[in-house]
Amino acid sequence: MKDLYVQSLPLKDVILDLAKEFNCGIVEHCDEFVLEIPKEFGNGFIRGINFGKGLGVIEYNCTFFEDLKIHFSLSQIHPLKFIFCSEGSIKHCFEELEKASTIEKYQNVLVASSAFNGHILHFEKNKKVHINSLEINRREFTKYYSCSLTKLDHPLKPLLGDIKATKLFYYQGNYSLQTADIITEMNTDLFSDFLRAIKLESKALEILAVQIDQYADDLKLNKNQSVIRKKEIEKIVELTEEINKDLSVSKTVQQLADSIGININKLQEGFKYLYNDTVNNYIQSLRVEKAKDLLINSELSIGEITEKIGLSNPSYFSKIFKEKYKITPNQYRQGKANLEDKIDS
């Protein structure tokens, strides 16, 4: 186990402290500071930038060859942190507590230590990790946004306004599709230094706004939540794979939603995001495509094909088939047979 200690702020000095611990240099791109992990310790990089207004972002995209802990031990109040894990997993622990919490892929945590107590990030050896941490100096942030925060009616208002860090706070959840898209944009290297800096600042503010909204949504019971999470999209992809495997099984939209533990609204939103379609329309399209294949490549009757694709009424099957292909199933099968006869002759 290797232990590194960070005893400075802002993020520029965090990177410099880590460079001293690794005994390596850093690269400065305008206001962004980048540390390439020395080859004897692992690979990847850590980079950070402060924007003013109390906001900063630090990104860890790295693999270490041995277990490694970074101790953030300052003789001052620590930033409020929004941590997002897009690859691998990482453990977080408060200095004043012994118990660590694991942050898995597509999870986010909101953490604030109390008083001058710090944080510990634990990276497991040989595990690729990619995390972003939005860091907020609450004294500077609330000073800049004092008017807006005064009018804010939200459960996070006391936390944002706790400039003396009187309370420890920890909250963990699964981040949304919108958050995932923002993180992808934040981590791109396709911009020049100037464009990247202003892009990062705008995305930092955007992800903060999205997370404030999502936190309020997280507090609702699952059946009333409206924000779809990245983890839930993965469940929907797995569900569609199961549907594709056996179209003869017919379930209602409610039953499908219940089978993966989400509400109908989220299921419909997920299908719209993934396939630009409703659940029923998507499944109906799969059924008609499967039926078309069976008409060509099997000798099953129309009734048998109807059962194979999870429908109970051959007349309804013929109706939806004709709506899509402008021809009945029998006409389609006969047309293909006539075409093959002409080719053979």
N, C-alpha and C positions, 0 to 999 in steps of 0.2 A: 504493500500500500504506500502510495506517495501522497504527501500532504503539501499543498501549496497555500500560501497566505496572502490575501489582498487586504491592504490596510489604508487604501486611498480612494478618493472620489475626485473628480467625475470619472466617466468611463475611459477617457484618455489615460488617466492615472491607474485605472484598473488594469488596462492592457500593459502599461509600463511595469506595474508590480508583477504581473504574470511573466513578463519577459525576464525580469530579474530572477524569478524563481526557476525559470527554464534555462537561464543563462544564455539568452539569445537576443537578437535585435527585433525591431518592429519596422513596418513600412507605413508611412503616413501618406494618405491620399486626401489632401485638403484637411477636413476636420475628422476624417475617419482613420482609425488606427487599426492595423492588421498585424496579427502575430501568427506566423507559420509555425506549426508544431515541429520542434526539432525531431529529426529522424530517429534518434535514440529513444524518444519517448512515445512516438506514434506518428500519425499523419493527419492532415487537415489544417484548419485554421480557427482562430478566434478573432473577431473584429467588433469594434464598438464605435459609436458616434453620439455626441450630445448635440441637441438642436437649440438649446435655450428653452425658456418657458418651463424649465424643470423636467424636460423630456429627453430621454436617450434610449438607444437600442443597442443591445449586445447580442451577437450571433455566435453560437458554438457549432461548428461543423467538423467533427473530429472523431478519431479512434485512438485510444491509448493502449499501450502494450502491457500495462499493469493497472490495477485498481488505483484510482486517483480521486482525491478529495480537494476541492477548492473551498477554503475557509474565508468568508467575507467578514472580517473582524475589524470594525472601525470604532474609533472613539467619538462617534457622532451618530445621528439618526440615519438609519439605512433607507434607501428608496423603497417605495411601494413597487412590487414587481408583478407583472403579468407574464407568466412563462408558458410558452407553447412548444410542444414536442411534435415535430413532423416526421421524425425517423428515430427508431430505436427506443430507448427508455432511459430515464435518469432518476436518481433518488435525491430528494430534498429533505433537509432537516434544519430546524431552528437551533441556534447555539444553546439556548436555554432548555431545550428538550432533547431527550435521547432518541425518541422514536422518529424514524425516517419514513417518508411517504414516497411511493414510486409514481412517477409521471410517465404514462405509457404513450405510445404513438397516437396522435390526434387528440390528446388530452391537453387541457390548459389548467393552470393554477393561478390563483390570485393570493399573494402572500405579503404580509407586513409583519416585521418583527417588532418587539416592544423595546422601548428605551434605546439603549446602545447595543442591544443584543443583535447578533448577526445571523447569517445563513451559511449552510454547508451544501454544496452540490457534489454528489458522488457519481463518478463515471466508472462503469464496470469495464474491466480489461477486455480488449478485442471486440468491443461492441460499438458499431457505428452509431453515432448520436448526432442529431441535428435539432437544435433548439434555438428559439429566439426569446429574448427577455426584453419587454418594454418596461423601462425603469422611470419612476416618477419621483422627483424631489417635491414632496407635497407643499413645502413652504413656498418654493418658487412658483409651483404650478397654481396653487390657490391664490397667490398674489396676482398672477397674470390674468386668471379667469375669475376674479373675485365677484364680479357682478353676475356672471352666468351661474356660478356655483350657489350664490345666495338664492337664486330663483329655482334651483334644481330641486325637484321632488322625486327622490330615488333612494332605494335602500343603501346604495353605496355612498351617499352624501357624507355620513359621519366618518367613514373610512378615508375618503378623499380629503376631508377637512381635519384629520387627526395629525396635525403638523408636529406635535410633540411625541408622537408614537406611544400613546398611553396604553394601547391595546394590541395584543398579538392577534393576527388574523390569518386564517388559511381557508381557502375554498378551492375545490377541485371539480372539474366537469369535462365534458367533451366539446371541442370547439366546432363552430358552424362551418358550413360550406363557404360562406362569405369570408370568414376568417381564414380558411384554408387558401382561398384565392389571393387574399391580401398578403399572406405569408410567402406564397410563391413569388409574387411580384417583388416583395422586399428582398428576397434572396437572389434575385437575378443579377448578373454582372454585365448586362447589355447596355449600360449607360456610362457616359463619361462621368468624371468626378463631380462636376457641377450638377448635371442632371440627376445622378444617383443621390446626391445629398438632398436636393429638393424633393425628389421622389420618395426617399425614405421618410422625410419629415411629414409629408402629406399622408403616407401610409401609416405612420405611427399614430397620427391623430385619428385616422379612419378606423384603425383596429381598436383604439381606445373607445371610440363611440360605439362600435359594434359590440365590444365586450360588455360595456355598460348596459346596453339593451339586452344582451344575452343573459347577463346575470339576473335581471328581473324576470326573464322568461324561465330561467332555471328554477326559480323559487316557486313557480306554479306546479300543480300536480301534472304528471305526465300527459294525461288526457287533454289538458288545456294548453300545453306548450305549442308554440307555433314555429319556433326556429328549428330547422332541421340540422342535425349535427353530422360531421364527417363520418363518424362511426356508424351512424344510421344509414348513410348512403352505402357503406360497405355491406351492411345487412341486406339492403334492398338488392344490390348486385347478386349476392348469394341467393336471395329468394328467386330472382329471375332465372338464375341457372337451374334451380330446382324445378321451376315451372317448365322450363325448356326440356328437361329430362323426361317428364311424363305429363303430357298435356291432357291425358285421359282423366286426371284428377281435377275436379271442378270445385273451386272454393269461392266464396263471396269476398268482396274487397275487405270487409270487416274481419273475416277469418284469416285472410292473408296478413293483414296488419297485426292481428293478435299473435300470429305465429312467430313474428319477429319482435314483438313487444313495443310497437309504436302505434300512434293513433292514425286514423284514416287520412286526416289532413296531411300529415307528414308523409305518408305513403304516396299520396297523390302528388305532393310537391316533389318527392324524390323521383318519381317516374317522369314528371315534367322536366326536371333538371337533366336526367340521364338520357331519356328517350324522346323528349318533346311530345309526350302523349299521355293520355289517362291510363290508369291501370287496365280497365276493361278493353279499351281500344288496342292497347299494346298486346294483351293476351289474345284478343280476337285476330289480330294480324298474324300472330304466331300460329294460331290454329288453322287459318286459311292457307298459310304457307306450307304447313305440315300436310294439310289435305291435298294440296296441289302435288306435292311429292308422292303421296300415296296413290293418287290417281294415275300417275305416270309409271310408278315403279312397283305396284302391287296389283293383285287381282281382287282386292277387297271390294265388297259391295258398298254402295253409298251409305247404307245403314251402318255397316261395320266401320267405315271411315268416320262417320259421325261420332260413334262411340269412342274411337281411338283419339279423337281430338277434344273429348270432354263435353260434347254436346249430346242432347237427348232427342232432338227433333230434326230428322233429315230435311224436312221442308225449310226449317230455319237455316240450316247449313247451306242449302242450295241458294237461299235468298242472299245471305251475306257473301257467299262466293261470287254470285253474279254481280252484286254491288261493286265488288272490287275488280273483277276481271271482265265484266260485261258479257259473260257467257256462263251457262250452267255447268255444273261438274260433269254431267254426262257428255255435253257438247265438247268440253275441254278434253276429256279422255278420248272421245271419238276422233277429235281433230288431231290429236297427237298420234293416234294409231294410224290414221290415213296418211299423215306426213311421213311416218316411218315406212309405211308400205311403198310410198312413192320413191323414197330414198333407196330402199332395198331393190326395187325394180329397175 
